[in-house]
């Protein structure tokens, strides 16, 4: 049995399961599901949520496996990818170094820890750094094109 048949049968089985779960949910009706949920009974919608999570996990697994397989088959692609990941990590470390954190009260009364505030600031600074890098790269390419003409 080849991979195409396996994929077709798997997709068909997951589709039929999804359709069955959908019919069950539609058959119960919105009001019955809401009343059950208010009492803590989520058995009506749990199967379709689990099915969605399984499909997501399968999709992520297949994507990662084939991406790694594709990278491993070509040394130049692997080298380029590792350099890109390294550059991304350098930007991440720089953003973390330039970030500071202090405890911050939040709207719901909780307090964001100093480490949590530092991680949030790291994410914001990283966004700024990557934006500046992207603008600089596009500008450099455009100016180089103009000069070479």
Secondary structure, DSSP 8 states (H G I E B T S, - for coil): --HHHHHHHHHHHHHHHHHHHHHHHHHH-HHHHHHHHHTT--HHHHHHHHHHHHHHHHHHHHHHHHHHHHHHH-HHHHHHHHHHHHHHHHHHHHHHHT-----EE-TTS-EE-HHHHHHHHHHHHHHHHHHHHHHHHHHHHHHHHHHH-
